[in-house]
């Protein structure tokens, strides 16, 4: 079904689907770094929309035009996007893609401040 992502989930031994009604949200799976079952952990992967923030190209910021994508997820509806710590504010375009990661669903200009959490409300 899928490959391991790191050494820690090298040996996958059990997979369970996570659903909400008829919708498939993702999978939870048991895996470990060794073939023994005494050091396994539970991992999760979620089917979710892809979010990309493309920084504006305005100077004086180095790396202008850089793209930032999710570094990981905190569940089926939460993404963590890490940007350089030297930025107090990130100005650019946020684009949301469908679960296939290719089909664009919409975009908007954003201005995000360092250290804050944001919620995207989809209408």
DSSP file (Angstrom, degrees, kcal/mol; ACC not computed):
  #  RESIDUE AA STRUCTURE BP1 BP2  ACC     N-H-->O    O-->H-N    N-H-->O    O-->H-N    TCO  KAPPA ALPHA  PHI   PSI    X-CA   Y-CA   Z-CA
    1    1 A X              0   0    0      0, 0.0     2,-0.3     0, 0.0     0, 0.0   0.000 360.0 360.0 360.0 -45.7    0.0    0.0    0.0
    2    2 A X        -     0   0    0      0, 0.0     2,-0.2     0, 0.0     0, 0.0  -0.982 360.0-109.9-158.2 163.2    2.8    2.4    0.9
    3    3 A X        -     0   0    0     -2,-0.3     2,-0.1     1,-0.1     7,-0.0  -0.521  40.6 -95.3 -92.6 160.1    6.5    2.5    1.8
    4    4 A X        -     0   0    0      6,-0.2    -1,-0.1    -2,-0.2     6,-0.1  -0.401  25.5-149.2 -69.1 155.0    8.0    3.4    5.1
    5    5 A X        -     0   0    0      1,-0.2     2,-0.3    -2,-0.1    -1,-0.1   0.691  69.3  -0.5 -98.9 -23.1    9.1    7.0    5.6
    6    6 A X  S >  S-     0   0    0      1,-0.1     3,-0.9     0, 0.0    -1,-0.2  -0.902  82.6 -85.0-155.6 177.2   12.1    6.6    7.9
    7    7 A X  G >  S+     0   0    0     -2,-0.3     3,-1.5     1,-0.2     4,-0.2   0.856 119.1  63.8 -60.2 -36.6   14.1    4.1    9.9
    8    8 A X  G 3  S+     0   0    0      1,-0.3    -1,-0.2     2,-0.1    33,-0.2   0.758 111.0  35.1 -64.8 -26.6   11.6    4.2   12.8
    9    9 A X  G <  S+     0   0    0     -3,-0.9    -1,-0.3     1,-0.1    -2,-0.2  -0.058  79.8 124.2-116.4  32.9    8.8    2.7   10.6
   10   10 A X  S <  S+     0   0    0     -3,-1.5     2,-0.8     1,-0.2    -6,-0.2   0.869  70.7  48.3 -61.4 -41.2   10.9    0.4    8.6
   11   11 A X  E    S-A   32   0A   0     21,-2.8    21,-1.4    -4,-0.2     2,-0.5  -0.861  74.0-168.1-109.0 101.0    8.9   -2.8    9.4
   12   12 A X  E     +A   31   0A   0     -2,-0.8    19,-0.2    19,-0.2     3,-0.1  -0.747  16.0 164.4 -88.9 128.3    5.2   -2.2    9.0
   13   13 A X  E     +     0   0A   0     17,-2.5     2,-0.3    -2,-0.5    18,-0.2   0.625  58.8  25.8-121.2 -18.5    3.1   -5.0   10.5
   14   14 A X  E     -A   30   0A   0     16,-1.2    16,-2.1     2,-0.0     2,-0.4  -0.992  55.7-169.9-150.9 140.6   -0.5   -3.7   10.8
   15   15 A X  E     -A   29   0A   0     -2,-0.3     2,-0.4    14,-0.2    14,-0.2  -0.995   3.3-175.8-133.3 135.3   -2.6   -1.1    9.0
   16   16 A X  E     -A   28   0A   0     12,-3.1    12,-2.8    -2,-0.4     2,-0.2  -0.996  23.1-126.4-131.2 138.3   -6.0    0.3   10.0
   17   17 A X  E     -A   27   0A   0     -2,-0.4     2,-0.5    10,-0.2    10,-0.3  -0.563  13.9-145.3 -82.0 144.2   -8.2    2.7    8.0
   18   18 A X  E     +A   26   0A   0      8,-3.0     7,-3.0    -2,-0.2     8,-1.4  -0.955  27.5 176.6-110.2 121.2   -9.5    5.9    9.6
   19   19 A X  E     -A   24   0A   0     -2,-0.5     2,-0.4     5,-0.2     5,-0.2  -0.860  30.2-161.3-124.7 156.8  -12.9    6.9    8.4
   20   20 A X  E >  S-A   23   0A   0      3,-2.4     3,-1.9    -2,-0.3     2,-0.3  -0.881  76.8 -51.5-132.8 102.4  -15.5    9.5    9.0
   21   21 A X  T 3  S-     0   0    0     -2,-0.4     0, 0.0     1,-0.3     0, 0.0  -0.552 122.8 -20.9  64.9-127.2  -18.8    8.2    7.6
   22   22 A X  T 3  S+     0   0    0     -2,-0.3     2,-0.4    -3,-0.1    -1,-0.3   0.480 117.5 101.7 -89.5  -3.3  -18.1    7.2    4.0
   23   23 A X  E <   -A   20   0A   0     -3,-1.9    -3,-2.4     1,-0.0     2,-0.6  -0.680  67.0-139.6 -88.9 132.2  -14.9    9.4    3.8
   24   24 A X  E     +A   19   0A   0     -2,-0.4    -5,-0.2    -5,-0.2     3,-0.1  -0.809  21.6 178.2 -86.9 120.0  -11.5    7.8    4.1
   25   25 A X  E     -     0   0A   0     -7,-3.0    22,-2.9    -2,-0.6     2,-0.3   0.758  51.3 -77.3 -93.8 -29.2   -9.3   10.2    6.2
   26   26 A X  E     -AB  18  46A   0     -8,-1.4    -8,-3.0    20,-0.3     2,-0.3  -0.988  49.3 -73.7 162.6-159.3   -6.1    8.2    6.4
   27   27 A X  E     -AB  17  45A   0     18,-2.7    18,-2.5    -2,-0.3     2,-0.4  -0.978  17.3-152.3-135.5 148.1   -4.5    5.2    8.0
   28   28 A X  E     -AB  16  44A   0    -12,-2.8   -12,-3.1    -2,-0.3     2,-0.4  -0.955  27.2-178.4-109.9 138.9   -3.0    4.3   11.4
   29   29 A X  E     -AB  15  43A   0     14,-2.7    14,-3.1    -2,-0.4     2,-0.4  -0.997  26.2-132.1-143.8 147.3   -0.2    1.7   11.3
   30   30 A X  E     +AB  14  42A   0    -16,-2.1   -17,-2.5    -2,-0.4   -16,-1.2  -0.800  41.8 148.0 -94.3 134.5    2.0   -0.2   13.7
   31   31 A X  E     -AB  12  41A   0     10,-2.1    10,-3.0    -2,-0.4     2,-0.3  -0.978  21.0-169.5-158.9 164.9    5.7   -0.3   12.7
   32   32 A X  E     -A   11   0A   0    -21,-1.4   -21,-2.8    -2,-0.3     8,-0.2  -0.954  36.9-111.6-154.2 172.5    9.1   -0.4   14.2
   33   33 A X  S    S+     0   0    0      6,-0.4     2,-0.3    -2,-0.3   -24,-0.1   0.608 100.7  44.9 -84.3 -13.8   12.8   -0.2   13.4
   34   34 A X  S    S-     0   0    0      2,-0.3   -23,-0.1   -26,-0.2     5,-0.1  -0.822  86.2-114.8-126.6 166.7   13.4   -3.9   14.2
   35   35 A X  S    S+     0   0    0     -2,-0.3     2,-0.1     2,-0.0    -1,-0.0   0.693  89.2  95.6 -75.1 -17.5   11.7   -7.1   13.3
   36   36 A X  S >  S-     0   0    0      1,-0.1     3,-0.6     3,-0.0    -2,-0.3  -0.429  74.1-138.6 -70.6 148.5   10.8   -7.7   17.0
   37   37 A X  G >  S+     0   0    0      1,-0.2     3,-0.6    -2,-0.1    -1,-0.1   0.391  86.7  84.9 -88.5   4.3    7.4   -6.6   18.1
   38   38 A X  G 3  S+     0   0    0      1,-0.2    -1,-0.2    -6,-0.0    -3,-0.0   0.485  91.7  42.6 -87.7  -1.5    8.6   -5.1   21.4
   39   39 A X  G <  S+     0   0    0     -3,-0.6    -6,-0.4    -5,-0.1    -1,-0.2   0.049  82.5 133.4-130.2  26.8    9.7   -1.7   20.0
   40   40 A X    <   -     0   0    0     -3,-0.6     2,-0.3    -8,-0.2    -8,-0.2  -0.363  32.5-166.0 -81.2 159.7    6.8   -0.8   17.8
   41   41 A X  E     -B   31   0A   0    -10,-3.0   -10,-2.1   -33,-0.2     2,-0.5  -0.852  24.9-108.9-133.0 168.1    5.0    2.5   17.6
   42   42 A X  E     -B   30   0A   0     -2,-0.3     2,-0.3   -12,-0.2   -12,-0.2  -0.911  36.7-176.5-103.3 129.5    1.8    3.8   16.1
   43   43 A X  E     -B   29   0A   0    -14,-3.1   -14,-2.7    -2,-0.5     2,-0.4  -0.802   8.0-153.0-118.6 161.1    2.1    6.1   13.1
   44   44 A X  E     -B   28   0A   0     -2,-0.3     2,-0.4   -16,-0.2   -16,-0.2  -0.991   9.3-169.8-137.4 146.7   -0.5    7.9   11.0
   45   45 A X  E     -B   27   0A   0    -18,-2.5   -18,-2.7    -2,-0.4     2,-0.4  -0.998  15.9-155.0-132.9 138.9   -0.8    9.1    7.5
   46   46 A X  E     -B   26   0A   0     -2,-0.4     2,-0.8   -20,-0.2   -20,-0.3  -0.909  17.9-134.0-121.5 139.5   -3.6   11.4    6.4
   47   47 A X        +     0   0    0    -22,-2.9     2,-0.3    -2,-0.4    52,-0.1  -0.813  53.7 145.3 -82.9 112.8   -5.3   12.1    3.1
   48   48 A X        -     0   0    0     -2,-0.8    53,-0.1    51,-0.2    29,-0.1  -0.956  52.8 -82.5-148.4 165.5   -5.5   15.8    3.1
   49   49 A X        -     0   0    0     -2,-0.3     2,-0.4     1,-0.1    49,-0.2  -0.348  43.9-119.8 -68.2 150.1   -5.2   18.8    0.9
   50   50 A X  E     -C   97   0B   0     47,-1.3    47,-3.3    48,-0.6     2,-0.5  -0.792  26.0-162.5 -93.4 133.0   -1.8   20.1    0.0
   51   51 A X  E     -C   96   0B   0     -2,-0.4    19,-0.6    45,-0.2     2,-0.4  -0.970   8.3-178.0-119.6 128.9   -1.1   23.7    1.1
   52   52 A X  E     -CD  95  69B   0     43,-2.5    43,-3.0    -2,-0.5     2,-0.6  -0.989  12.5-158.6-127.1 132.8    1.8   25.7   -0.4
   53   53 A X  E     -CD  94  68B   0     15,-2.6    15,-2.7    -2,-0.4     2,-0.6  -0.960   8.0-161.9-109.9 121.4    2.8   29.3    0.5
   54   54 A X  E     -CD  93  67B   0     39,-2.8    39,-2.4    -2,-0.6    13,-0.2  -0.910  19.5-131.0-104.4 117.0    4.8   31.1   -2.2
   55   55 A X  E     -C   92   0B   0     11,-3.0    37,-0.3    -2,-0.6    35,-0.0  -0.332  26.0-105.1 -66.5 143.6    6.7   34.0   -0.8
   56   56 A X        -     0   0    0     35,-2.9     9,-0.8     1,-0.1    10,-0.2  -0.319  22.1-129.8 -63.6 153.5    6.4   37.4   -2.6
   57   57 A X        +     0   0    0      7,-0.2     7,-0.1     8,-0.1    -1,-0.1   0.349  63.7 128.5 -90.0   6.9    9.5   38.3   -4.6
   58   58 A X    >   -     0   0    0      1,-0.1     3,-0.8     2,-0.1     7,-0.1  -0.369  57.0 -96.8 -64.4 138.9    9.7   41.8   -3.2
   59   59 A X  T 3  S+     0   0    0      1,-0.2     3,-0.1    -2,-0.1    -1,-0.1  -0.380  92.2  50.8 -73.7 163.7   13.1   42.8   -1.8
   60   60 A X  T 3  S+     0   0    0     -2,-0.1     2,-0.3    -3,-0.1    -1,-0.2  -0.905  86.8  95.7 -97.7  16.5   14.9   43.0    0.7
   61   61 A X    X   -     0   0    0     -3,-0.8     3,-0.9     2,-0.1     2,-0.1  -0.528  69.9-133.5 -75.3 125.9   14.1   39.4    1.8
   62   62 A X  T 3  S+     0   0    0     -2,-0.3    -1,-0.1     1,-0.2    -3,-0.0  -0.494  91.4  31.1 -70.2 147.4   16.7   36.8    0.7
   63   63 A X  T >  S+     0   0    0      1,-0.2     3,-1.6    -2,-0.1    -1,-0.2   0.710  83.8 177.9  78.5  19.6   15.2   33.7   -0.9
   64   64 A X  T <   +     0   0    0     -3,-0.9    -7,-0.2     1,-0.3    -1,-0.2  -0.247  64.6  32.6 -58.0 143.9   12.2   35.6   -2.2
   65   65 A X  T 3  S+     0   0    0     -9,-0.8    -1,-0.3     1,-0.3    -8,-0.1   0.432  86.2 150.7  87.3   0.5    9.9   33.5   -4.2
   66   66 A X    <   -     0   0    0     -3,-1.6   -11,-3.0   -10,-0.2     2,-0.4  -0.296  40.6-133.1 -64.8 149.4   10.6   30.5   -2.0
   67   67 A X  E     -D   54   0B   0    -13,-0.2     2,-0.5    -3,-0.1   -13,-0.2  -0.886  14.8-161.6-106.5 138.0    7.9   27.9   -1.6
   68   68 A X  E     +D   53   0B   0    -15,-2.7   -15,-2.6    -2,-0.4     2,-0.3  -0.978  12.6 177.6-119.7 126.9    6.9   26.5    1.8
   69   69 A X  E     -D   52   0B   0     -2,-0.5    13,-0.5   -17,-0.2   -17,-0.2  -0.749  43.9 -66.1-121.4 170.1    5.0   23.3    2.1
   70   70 A X  E     -F   81   0C   0    -19,-0.6    11,-0.3    -2,-0.3     3,-0.1  -0.315  32.0-162.2 -60.9 132.4    3.8   21.2    5.1
   71   71 A X  E    S-     0   0C   0      9,-3.4     2,-0.3     1,-0.3    -1,-0.2   0.586  72.5 -35.9 -86.9 -13.6    6.7   19.7    7.2
   72   72 A X  E     -F   80   0C   0      8,-0.9     8,-2.4     0, 0.0     2,-0.3  -0.958  64.3-102.0 173.0 178.0    4.2   17.3    8.8
   73   73 A X  E     -F   79   0C   0     -2,-0.3     6,-0.2     6,-0.2     3,-0.1  -0.915   1.8-155.1-127.2 155.6    0.6   17.0   10.0
   74   74 A X  S    S-     0   0    0      4,-2.1     2,-0.3     1,-0.3     5,-0.1  -0.048  79.6 -41.4-113.1  27.5   -1.0   17.1   13.4
   75   75 A X  S >  S-     0   0    0      3,-0.4     3,-1.0     1,-0.1    -1,-0.3  -0.804  88.9 -52.2 135.0-176.7   -4.0   15.0   12.2
   76   76 A X  T 3  S+     0   0    0     -2,-0.3    -1,-0.1     1,-0.2     3,-0.0   0.648 134.4  32.1 -70.0 -13.6   -6.3   14.9    9.2
   77   77 A X  T 3  S+     0   0    0     -3,-0.1     2,-0.4   -29,-0.1    -1,-0.2   0.165 104.9  77.1-130.2  20.0   -7.1   18.6    9.3
   78   78 A X    <   -     0   0    0     -3,-1.0    -4,-2.1    41,-0.1    -3,-0.4  -0.993  51.0-174.1-136.4 130.8   -3.9   20.3   10.7
   79   79 A X  E     -F   73   0C   0     -2,-0.4     2,-0.5    -6,-0.2    -6,-0.2  -0.888  16.3-143.8-118.9 151.1   -0.7   21.0    8.9
   80   80 A X  E     -F   72   0C   0     -8,-2.4    -9,-3.4    -2,-0.3    -8,-0.9  -0.971  16.1-172.4-114.9 119.4    2.6   22.4   10.2
   81   81 A X  E     -F   70   0C   0     -2,-0.5     2,-0.5   -11,-0.3   -11,-0.2  -0.955   8.7-156.3-114.1 119.9    4.4   24.8    7.8
   82   82 A X        -     0   0    0     -2,-0.6     2,-0.3   -13,-0.5   -13,-0.2  -0.822  12.2-178.4 -99.8 130.9    7.9   25.8    8.9
   83   83 A X        -     0   0    0     -2,-0.5     4,-0.0     1,-0.1     7,-0.0  -0.835  45.0 -70.5-119.5 161.5    9.4   29.0    7.6
   84   84 A X    >   -     0   0    0     -2,-0.3     3,-1.5     1,-0.2    -1,-0.1  -0.197  39.6-131.3 -54.1 140.3   12.9   30.5    8.3
   85   85 A X  T 3  S+     0   0    0      1,-0.3    -1,-0.2    -3,-0.0    29,-0.0   0.653 100.8  71.0 -70.3 -15.0   13.1   31.8   11.9
   86   86 A X  T 3  S+     0   0    0      2,-0.0     2,-0.5    28,-0.0    -1,-0.3   0.520  80.7  93.0 -79.5  -2.5   14.6   35.1   10.7
   87   87 A X    <   -     0   0    0     -3,-1.5     3,-0.1     1,-0.2    -4,-0.1  -0.792  46.8-179.6 -92.8 127.4   11.2   36.1    9.3
   88   88 A X  S    S+     0   0    0     -2,-0.5    26,-2.3     1,-0.3     2,-0.3   0.723  81.2  19.4 -87.2 -28.0    8.9   38.1   11.5
   89   89 A X  E     - E   0 113B   0     24,-0.2     2,-0.5     2,-0.0    -1,-0.3  -0.999  65.5-155.4-144.4 140.0    6.3   38.2    8.7
   90   90 A X  E     - E   0 112B   0     22,-3.3    22,-3.1    -2,-0.3     2,-0.5  -0.976  14.2-173.0-118.5 119.2    5.8   36.1    5.6
   91   91 A X  E     + E   0 111B   0     -2,-0.5   -35,-2.9    20,-0.2     2,-0.3  -0.942  34.0  90.7-114.4 129.7    3.9   37.7    2.8
   92   92 A X  E    S-CE  55 110B   0     18,-2.2    18,-3.1    -2,-0.5     2,-0.5  -0.938  71.5 -52.0 179.4-157.6    2.9   35.7   -0.2
   93   93 A X  E     -CE  54 109B   0    -39,-2.4   -39,-2.8    -2,-0.3     2,-0.5  -0.941  35.8-152.3-114.2 127.6    0.2   33.5   -1.9
   94   94 A X  E     -CE  53 108B   0     14,-3.1    14,-2.0    -2,-0.5     2,-0.4  -0.876  16.0-169.9 -97.6 124.9   -1.3   30.5   -0.2
   95   95 A X  E     -CE  52 107B   0    -43,-3.0   -43,-2.5    -2,-0.5     2,-0.5  -0.962   8.7-154.5-119.2 133.6   -2.5   27.9   -2.7
   96   96 A X  E     -CE  51 106B   0     10,-2.8     9,-3.4    -2,-0.4    10,-1.3  -0.921  11.8-168.8-108.5 128.6   -4.6   24.9   -1.7
   97   97 A X  E     -CE  50 104B   0    -47,-3.3   -47,-1.3    -2,-0.5     7,-0.2  -0.811  27.2-101.9-111.8 155.2   -4.5   21.7   -3.9
   98   98 A X    >   -     0   0    0      5,-3.0     3,-2.6    -2,-0.3   -48,-0.6  -0.066  50.8 -84.4 -64.3 174.6   -6.8   18.7   -3.7
   99   99 A X  T 3  S+     0   0    0      1,-0.3   -51,-0.2   -50,-0.2    -1,-0.1   0.688 127.3  67.7 -59.0 -19.8   -5.7   15.5   -2.0
  100  100 A X  T 3  S-     0   0    0      3,-0.1    -1,-0.3   -53,-0.1   -51,-0.1   0.610 104.2-130.4 -75.5 -10.4   -3.9   14.4   -5.3
  101  101 A X  S <  S+     0   0    0     -3,-2.6    -2,-0.1     2,-0.2    -1,-0.1   0.494  92.1  67.7  77.5   3.4   -1.5   17.3   -4.7
  102  102 A X  S    S+     0   0    0      1,-0.1     2,-0.6    -4,-0.0    -1,-0.1   0.701  71.2  84.1-122.2 -40.9   -1.9   18.6   -8.2
  103  103 A X  S    S-     0   0    0      1,-0.1    -5,-3.0     2,-0.0     2,-0.2  -0.589  73.6-136.1 -77.7 113.5   -5.4   19.9   -8.7
  104  104 A X  E     +E   97   0B   0     -2,-0.6    -7,-0.3    -7,-0.2     3,-0.1  -0.492  23.8 179.3 -71.9 135.9   -5.6   23.6   -7.5
  105  105 A X  E     -     0   0B   0     -9,-3.4     2,-0.3     1,-0.4    -8,-0.2   0.659  59.9 -43.8-105.7 -24.5   -8.7   24.4   -5.5
  106  106 A X  E     -E   96   0B   0    -10,-1.3   -10,-2.8     2,-0.0    -1,-0.4  -0.908  47.2-146.6 168.9 164.9   -8.0   28.1   -4.7
  107  107 A X  E     -E   95   0B   0     -2,-0.3     2,-0.3   -12,-0.2   -12,-0.2  -0.983  10.7-179.4-150.3 159.8   -5.5   30.7   -3.7
  108  108 A X  E     -E   94   0B   0    -14,-2.0   -14,-3.1    -2,-0.3     2,-0.2  -0.987  35.0-101.5-156.6 151.6   -5.3   33.9   -1.7
  109  109 A X  E     -E   93   0B   0     -2,-0.3     2,-0.3   -16,-0.2   -16,-0.2  -0.578  45.3-172.7 -73.2 139.2   -2.8   36.5   -0.6
  110  110 A X  E     -E   92   0B   0    -18,-3.1   -18,-2.2    -2,-0.2     2,-0.4  -0.952  25.7-161.1-135.2 155.1   -1.7   36.0    3.0
  111  111 A X  E     -E   91   0B   0     -2,-0.3     2,-0.4   -20,-0.2   -20,-0.2  -0.924  23.2-174.4-133.7 107.5    0.4   37.9    5.5
  112  112 A X  E     -E   90   0B   0    -22,-3.1   -22,-3.3    -2,-0.4     2,-0.3  -0.849  13.4-144.0-111.7 139.4    1.5   35.6    8.3
  113  113 A X  E >   -E   89   0B   0     -2,-0.4     3,-1.3   -24,-0.2   -24,-0.2  -0.783  29.5-100.3-102.8 146.1    3.4   36.5   11.5
  114  114 A X  T 3  S+     0   0    0    -26,-2.3     3,-0.1    -2,-0.3    -1,-0.1  -0.313 102.1  19.3 -61.9 139.0    6.0   34.3   13.1
  115  115 A X  T 3  S+     0   0    0      1,-0.3     2,-0.3    -2,-0.0    -1,-0.2   0.441  98.4 111.7  84.4   1.0    4.9   32.3   16.2
  116  116 A X    <   -     0   0    0     -3,-1.3     2,-0.4     0, 0.0    -1,-0.3  -0.705  59.7-133.1-106.4 159.4    1.2   32.4   15.5
  117  117 A X        -     0   0    0     -2,-0.3     2,-0.3    -3,-0.1    -4,-0.0  -0.884  21.5-160.9-108.0 143.3   -1.3   29.7   14.5
  118  118 A X        -     0   0    0     -2,-0.4     2,-0.5    -6,-0.0    -6,-0.0  -0.921   8.4-149.9-125.7 149.9   -3.7   30.2   11.6
  119  119 A X        -     0   0    0     -2,-0.3     2,-0.6   -41,-0.0   -41,-0.1  -0.978   9.5-147.9-119.6 129.4   -6.9   28.5   10.7
  120  120 A X        -     0   0    0     -2,-0.5     2,-0.6     2,-0.0    -2,-0.0  -0.867  10.6-157.1 -97.1 119.9   -8.1   28.3    7.1
  121  121 A X        -     0   0    0     -2,-0.6     2,-0.6     2,-0.0    -2,-0.0  -0.880   7.0-153.2-101.0 120.1  -11.8   28.3    6.7
  122  122 A X              0   0    0     -2,-0.6    -2,-0.0     1,-0.1     0, 0.0  -0.818 360.0 360.0 -98.2 122.2  -13.0   26.8    3.5
  123  123 A X              0   0    0     -2,-0.6    -1,-0.1     0, 0.0    -2,-0.0   0.382 360.0 360.0-114.3 360.0  -16.4   28.0    2.2
